[in-house]
Structure formats: structure tokens, C-alpha cells
Amino acid sequence: MTEVKCVVDSCTYWGKGDVCKADSIMVKASPAAEASELYEFAGELGGEGRKARKADTSSETCCETFRPRGS
């Protein structure tokens, strides 16, 4: 599988070096696309040296595969 970077450290699949450890990744249309907007800008995507972030649900991320740690 292609290496997927992730900065959401509260996810079960988050691994050392900000690498996603999920066996598969679910990708869906962004809320902006569903709302017929032209662009979505996610500052939390890409780039090195970003701080890890906490999320409680997949809707707080750009990842449908997200599952909180301990669940």
C-alpha cells in the first residue's frame, strides 16, 4: 500500500512518523464538493513538521477511515 501521512494522533491507525497504519483507506467526496462549492482548502493536509492534532470523529478529519484510539 502507498504510504499515507496523517497528523491526527488520536486515531487508532496513527503511527510513528505520522504514517497511517490502516490496512485500507476509505476516501469519500469532501463536504465542499457535496455542497457544490468550487474549492476546499485544508491547511492540515501535506507539509512536513506539522503538529499532531486530536479528533474525536471522522467528520473532524479529512479521513473516513478515522477511528478514535481506545474504541
TIRO-2110 file (N, C-alpha, C; in Angstrom, 1 decimal):
// TIRO-2110
0.8, -1.2, 0.0, N, 1, A
0.0, 0.0, 0.0, CA, 1, A
0.9, 1.2, 0.0, C, 1, A
0.4, 2.3, -0.7, N, 2, A
1.1, 3.6, -0.7, CA, 2, A
1.2, 4.1, 0.7, C, 2, A
2.3, 4.8, 1.1, N, 3, A
2.4, 5.4, 2.4, CA, 3, A
1.5, 6.6, 2.5, C, 3, A
0.6, 6.6, 3.5, N, 4, A
-0.3, 7.7, 3.8, CA, 4, A
0.1, 8.4, 5.0, C, 4, A
0.4, 9.7, 4.9, N, 5, A
0.7, 10.5, 6.1, CA, 5, A
-0.5, 11.1, 6.8, C, 5, A
-0.5, 11.1, 8.1, N, 6, A
-1.6, 11.6, 8.9, CA, 6, A
-1.1, 12.3, 10.1, C, 6, A
-1.7, 13.4, 10.5, N, 7, A
-1.3, 14.2, 11.7, CA, 7, A
-2.3, 14.1, 12.8, C, 7, A
-3.3, 13.2, 12.7, N, 8, A
-4.3, 13.1, 13.7, CA, 8, A
-3.9, 12.0, 14.6, C, 8, A
-3.2, 12.4, 15.7, N, 9, A
-2.6, 11.4, 16.6, CA, 9, A
-3.6, 10.7, 17.5, C, 9, A
-4.9, 11.1, 17.5, N, 10, A
-5.9, 10.4, 18.3, CA, 10, A
-6.5, 9.3, 17.6, C, 10, A
-6.1, 9.0, 16.4, N, 11, A
-6.6, 7.9, 15.6, CA, 11, A
-6.0, 6.6, 15.9, C, 11, A
-6.7, 5.5, 16.0, N, 12, A
-6.2, 4.2, 16.2, CA, 12, A
-5.1, 3.8, 15.2, C, 12, A
-5.2, 4.3, 14.0, N, 13, A
-4.3, 3.9, 12.9, CA, 13, A
-3.1, 4.8, 12.8, C, 13, A
-3.0, 5.8, 13.6, N, 14, A
-1.9, 6.8, 13.6, CA, 14, A
-0.6, 6.1, 14.0, C, 14, A
0.5, 6.2, 13.3, N, 15, A
1.7, 5.5, 13.6, CA, 15, A
2.9, 6.5, 13.7, C, 15, A
4.0, 6.0, 14.2, N, 16, A
5.2, 6.8, 14.4, CA, 16, A
5.6, 7.4, 13.0, C, 16, A
6.0, 8.7, 13.0, N, 17, A
6.4, 9.4, 11.8, CA, 17, A
5.2, 9.9, 11.0, C, 17, A
4.0, 9.9, 11.7, N, 18, A
2.8, 10.4, 11.1, CA, 18, A
2.4, 9.5, 9.9, C, 18, A
2.6, 8.2, 10.0, N, 19, A
2.2, 7.3, 8.9, CA, 19, A
1.0, 6.5, 9.4, C, 19, A
0.0, 6.5, 8.5, N, 20, A
-1.2, 5.7, 8.7, CA, 20, A
-1.0, 4.2, 8.7, C, 20, A
-1.4, 3.5, 9.7, N, 21, A
-1.2, 2.1, 9.7, CA, 21, A
-2.5, 1.2, 9.4, C, 21, A
-3.5, 1.9, 8.8, N, 22, A
-4.7, 1.2, 8.5, CA, 22, A
-4.4, 0.2, 7.3, C, 22, A
-5.1, -0.9, 7.2, N, 23, A
-4.9, -1.9, 6.1, CA, 23, A
-5.5, -1.3, 4.8, C, 23, A
-6.5, -0.5, 4.9, N, 24, A
-7.1, 0.2, 3.8, CA, 24, A
-7.6, 1.5, 4.2, C, 24, A
-7.8, 2.4, 3.2, N, 25, A
-8.3, 3.8, 3.5, CA, 25, A
-9.6, 4.0, 2.7, C, 25, A
-10.6, 4.6, 3.3, N, 26, A
-11.8, 5.0, 2.7, CA, 26, A
-11.8, 6.4, 2.3, C, 26, A
-12.0, 6.7, 1.0, N, 27, A
-12.0, 8.1, 0.5, CA, 27, A
-13.4, 8.4, 0.0, C, 27, A
-13.9, 9.6, 0.4, N, 28, A
-15.2, 10.0, 0.0, CA, 28, A
-15.2, 11.4, -0.5, C, 28, A
-16.2, 11.9, -1.1, N, 29, A
-16.3, 13.3, -1.5, CA, 29, A
-16.2, 14.2, -0.3, C, 29, A
-15.6, 15.3, -0.5, N, 30, A
-15.5, 16.3, 0.6, CA, 30, A
-16.8, 17.0, 0.8, C, 30, A
-17.0, 17.5, 2.0, N, 31, A
-18.3, 18.3, 2.3, CA, 31, A
-18.4, 19.5, 1.3, C, 31, A
-17.3, 20.1, 0.9, N, 32, A
-17.3, 21.2, 0.0, CA, 32, A
-17.8, 20.7, -1.4, C, 32, A
-17.4, 19.6, -1.8, N, 33, A
-17.9, 19.0, -3.1, CA, 33, A
-19.4, 18.7, -3.0, C, 33, A
-19.8, 18.1, -1.9, N, 34, A
-21.2, 17.8, -1.8, CA, 34, A
-22.1, 19.0, -1.7, C, 34, A
-21.5, 20.2, -1.3, N, 35, A
-22.2, 21.4, -1.2, CA, 35, A
-22.1, 22.2, -2.4, C, 35, A
-21.5, 21.7, -3.5, N, 36, A
-21.4, 22.3, -4.8, CA, 36, A
-20.5, 23.5, -4.7, C, 36, A
-19.5, 23.5, -3.8, N, 37, A
-18.6, 24.6, -3.7, CA, 37, A
-17.4, 24.3, -4.6, C, 37, A
-16.7, 25.3, -5.1, N, 38, A
-15.6, 25.1, -6.1, CA, 38, A
-14.4, 24.6, -5.4, C, 38, A
-14.0, 25.0, -4.2, N, 39, A
-12.7, 24.7, -3.6, CA, 39, A
-12.9, 24.3, -2.2, C, 39, A
-12.0, 23.5, -1.7, N, 40, A
-11.9, 23.2, -0.3, CA, 40, A
-10.4, 23.3, 0.0, C, 40, A
-10.1, 24.1, 1.0, N, 41, A
-8.7, 24.3, 1.5, CA, 41, A
-8.5, 23.7, 2.8, C, 41, A
-7.7, 22.7, 2.9, N, 42, A
-7.4, 22.0, 4.2, CA, 42, A
-6.0, 22.3, 4.6, C, 42, A
-5.8, 23.2, 5.5, N, 43, A
-4.4, 23.6, 5.9, CA, 43, A
-3.7, 22.4, 6.7, C, 43, A
-4.5, 21.5, 7.2, N, 44, A
-3.9, 20.4, 7.9, CA, 44, A
-3.4, 19.3, 6.9, C, 44, A
-3.5, 19.4, 5.6, N, 45, A
-3.0, 18.4, 4.7, CA, 45, A
-1.7, 18.8, 4.2, C, 45, A
-0.8, 17.8, 4.1, N, 46, A
0.5, 17.9, 3.5, CA, 46, A
1.5, 18.7, 4.3, C, 46, A
2.7, 18.8, 3.9, N, 47, A
3.7, 19.5, 4.6, CA, 47, A
4.4, 18.7, 5.7, C, 47, A
5.6, 18.9, 5.9, N, 48, A
6.3, 18.3, 7.0, CA, 48, A
6.4, 19.2, 8.2, C, 48, A
6.6, 18.6, 9.3, N, 49, A
6.8, 19.4, 10.5, CA, 49, A
5.5, 19.9, 11.2, C, 49, A
4.4, 19.4, 10.7, N, 50, A
3.1, 19.8, 11.3, CA, 50, A
2.9, 19.1, 12.7, C, 50, A
2.3, 19.8, 13.6, N, 51, A
2.0, 19.2, 14.9, CA, 51, A
0.8, 18.2, 14.8, C, 51, A
0.9, 17.1, 15.5, N, 52, A
-0.2, 16.2, 15.5, CA, 52, A
-1.5, 16.9, 16.1, C, 52, A
-2.6, 16.4, 15.7, N, 53, A
-3.9, 17.0, 16.1, CA, 53, A
-4.8, 15.9, 16.7, C, 53, A
-5.7, 16.3, 17.6, N, 54, A
-6.7, 15.4, 18.1, CA, 54, A
-8.0, 15.6, 17.4, C, 54, A
-8.7, 14.5, 17.2, N, 55, A
-10.1, 14.5, 16.7, CA, 55, A
-10.8, 13.4, 17.4, C, 55, A
-12.2, 13.6, 17.5, N, 56, A
-13.0, 12.6, 18.1, CA, 56, A
-13.9, 11.8, 17.2, C, 56, A
-14.1, 12.3, 16.0, N, 57, A
-14.9, 11.7, 15.0, CA, 57, A
-14.3, 11.9, 13.6, C, 57, A
-14.7, 11.0, 12.6, N, 58, A
-14.2, 11.2, 11.3, CA, 58, A
-14.6, 12.5, 10.6, C, 58, A
-15.7, 13.0, 11.1, N, 59, A
-16.2, 14.3, 10.5, CA, 59, A
-15.3, 15.5, 10.9, C, 59, A
-14.4, 15.3, 11.9, N, 60, A
-13.5, 16.3, 12.3, CA, 60, A
-12.1, 16.1, 11.6, C, 60, A
-12.1, 15.2, 10.6, N, 61, A
-10.9, 14.9, 9.9, CA, 61, A
-11.2, 15.0, 8.4, C, 61, A
-10.2, 14.7, 7.5, N, 62, A
-10.4, 14.6, 6.1, CA, 62, A
-10.3, 13.1, 5.8, C, 62, A
-10.7, 12.2, 6.7, N, 63, A
-10.5, 10.8, 6.6, CA, 63, A
-11.7, 10.0, 7.1, C, 63, A
-12.3, 9.2, 6.2, N, 64, A
-13.5, 8.4, 6.6, CA, 64, A
-13.0, 7.2, 7.4, C, 64, A
-11.8, 6.8, 7.3, N, 65, A
-11.2, 5.6, 8.0, CA, 65, A
-11.0, 5.9, 9.5, C, 65, A
-10.9, 7.1, 9.9, N, 66, A
-10.6, 7.5, 11.2, CA, 66, A
-11.4, 6.7, 12.3, C, 66, A
-10.7, 6.2, 13.3, N, 67, A
-11.4, 5.6, 14.5, CA, 67, A
-10.6, 6.1, 15.7, C, 67, A
-11.3, 6.6, 16.7, N, 68, A
-10.6, 7.1, 17.9, CA, 68, A
-9.8, 6.0, 18.6, C, 68, A
-8.7, 6.4, 19.1, N, 69, A
-7.9, 5.4, 19.9, CA, 69, A
-8.8, 4.9, 21.1, C, 69, A
-8.6, 3.6, 21.4, N, 70, A
-9.3, 3.0, 22.5, CA, 70, A
-10.8, 2.6, 22.2, C, 70, A
-11.2, 2.7, 20.9, N, 71, A
-12.5, 2.3, 20.6, CA, 71, A
-12.5, 1.0, 19.8, C, 71, A
END
